[in-house]
Amino acid sequence: MDKYVNILKLSVGTEGVEDLAAWQAMRAAQMADGCPRHVTRMFPKRRDEILNGGSIYWVIKGFIQCRQRILGLDEVTGEDGIARCAIVLNPELHRTTPAPRRPFQGWRYLAPGDAPADMGARRETDDELPPELAGALADIGVF
């Protein structure tokens, strides 16, 4: 059994990794610790496993394209008085090899063995390919 588990989440409305980074930087600037947060309705039951090295893998335009290390899971109360989970994230985004994912609601657990590999440092500075092309190249083992 793995010692940690990841979270898989759709980044709705995001056009690319740079778009996600810009949006998070704007939101993180409002936080005292400078770390972005993603607020979700459900609190993960596997908290200890997530906090033992887990990341959030972002699905953008139908493909997992990047991940961020999860630093904490904080309970926050919305303006409506409902308790929610704020996933505290490391600001650094790591591009991954693109992996196709169908739409889903909420978030899902993602086992380490099912997570796409990080791109090498040289690849992270390459121009971003359209997700469909990057996914097709990954499928045939070129990417």
C-alpha positions in Angstrom: 0.0 0.0 0.0 1.2 3.5 -0.9 2.1 5.8 1.9 0.4 8.8 0.3 -2.4 9.5 -2.1 -3.0 12.3 -4.5 -6.1 14.3 -5.5 -7.3 14.7 -9.1 -9.3 17.9 -9.8 -10.7 19.7 -12.9 -9.5 23.3 -13.4 -12.8 24.6 -14.9 -12.4 27.5 -17.2 -8.6 27.3 -17.3 -7.1 27.6 -20.8 -3.6 26.3 -19.9 -1.0 25.9 -17.1 0.0 29.5 -17.3 -3.6 30.6 -16.9 -3.9 28.5 -13.7 -0.6 29.9 -12.4 -1.7 33.5 -13.0 -5.0 33.0 -11.3 -3.4 31.3 -8.3 -0.8 34.0 -8.0 -3.5 36.6 -7.8 -5.4 34.7 -5.1 -2.2 33.7 -3.2 -1.2 37.4 -2.9 -4.3 37.8 -0.7 -3.1 35.1 1.8 -0.7 35.9 4.6 1.5 32.9 3.8 1.5 33.5 0.0 0.2 29.9 -0.7 -2.8 29.4 -3.0 -5.8 27.5 -1.8 -8.5 25.6 -3.5 -11.7 25.5 -1.5 -13.9 22.4 -1.9 -17.1 21.3 -0.4 -16.0 17.9 0.8 -13.2 17.2 3.3 -11.0 14.3 2.3 -11.4 11.2 4.6 -7.8 10.2 3.7 -6.3 13.3 5.2 -3.2 11.6 6.7 -2.3 10.0 3.4 -2.7 13.2 1.4 -0.5 15.1 3.9 2.2 12.5 3.7 3.4 13.7 0.3 0.3 14.0 -1.9 -0.2 16.4 -4.7 -3.2 17.8 -6.5 -3.2 16.9 -10.2 -5.0 19.4 -12.4 -7.1 18.4 -15.4 -7.1 21.3 -17.9 -8.9 21.0 -21.2 -9.4 17.2 -20.8 -5.8 16.3 -19.8 -3.9 16.1 -16.6 -1.3 18.8 -17.3 0.3 19.7 -14.0 0.5 19.1 -10.3 1.1 20.9 -7.0 2.2 19.6 -3.7 -0.5 19.7 -1.0 0.8 21.5 2.1 -2.3 21.4 4.3 -6.1 20.8 4.6 -7.7 23.6 6.5 -11.3 23.9 7.6 -12.9 27.2 6.5 -16.4 28.5 6.9 -18.1 30.1 3.9 -20.2 33.2 4.0 -23.2 30.8 4.1 -22.0 29.3 7.4 -21.1 26.0 5.8 -17.8 24.3 6.7 -15.5 23.5 3.7 -12.0 22.3 3.0 -9.3 24.7 1.9 -6.6 22.7 0.2 -3.4 24.6 0.9 -1.0 24.3 -2.1 2.7 24.9 -2.8 2.7 27.8 -5.3 5.1 25.9 -7.6 3.4 24.1 -10.5 5.1 21.0 -12.0 4.1 20.1 -15.5 3.3 16.5 -16.1 3.2 14.4 -19.2 -0.4 14.9 -20.5 -2.9 12.2 -19.6 -6.5 12.3 -20.9 -9.3 12.4 -18.3 -13.0 12.6 -18.8 -15.0 15.3 -17.0 -16.2 14.6 -13.5 -17.6 16.5 -10.6 -15.7 17.3 -7.4 -12.4 15.6 -6.9 -11.1 12.1 -6.9 -8.3 10.2 -5.2 -5.4 9.4 -7.5 -3.0 6.6 -6.5 0.7 7.4 -7.1 1.0 4.5 -9.6 -1.8 6.0 -11.7 -0.4 9.6 -11.7 1.4 10.8 -14.8 5.2 11.5 -14.5 6.6 15.0 -14.2 8.2 16.4 -17.3 11.9 16.8 -17.2 13.2 20.3 -16.5 14.2 20.8 -20.1 10.7 20.0 -21.3 9.1 22.4 -18.8 10.6 25.4 -20.7 9.3 24.2 -24.1 6.4 25.9 -25.7 3.1 24.5 -24.6 1.6 22.1 -27.1 -2.2 21.9 -27.6 -3.5 19.3 -25.1 -4.8 17.0 -27.8 -1.5 16.9 -29.6 0.5 16.4 -26.4 -1.9 13.6 -25.4 -1.6 11.9 -28.7 2.2 12.0 -28.5 2.1 10.7 -24.9 -0.1 7.8 -26.1 2.5 6.7 -28.7 5.4 7.1 -26.3 7.0 10.2 -27.9 6.2 12.8 -25.2 
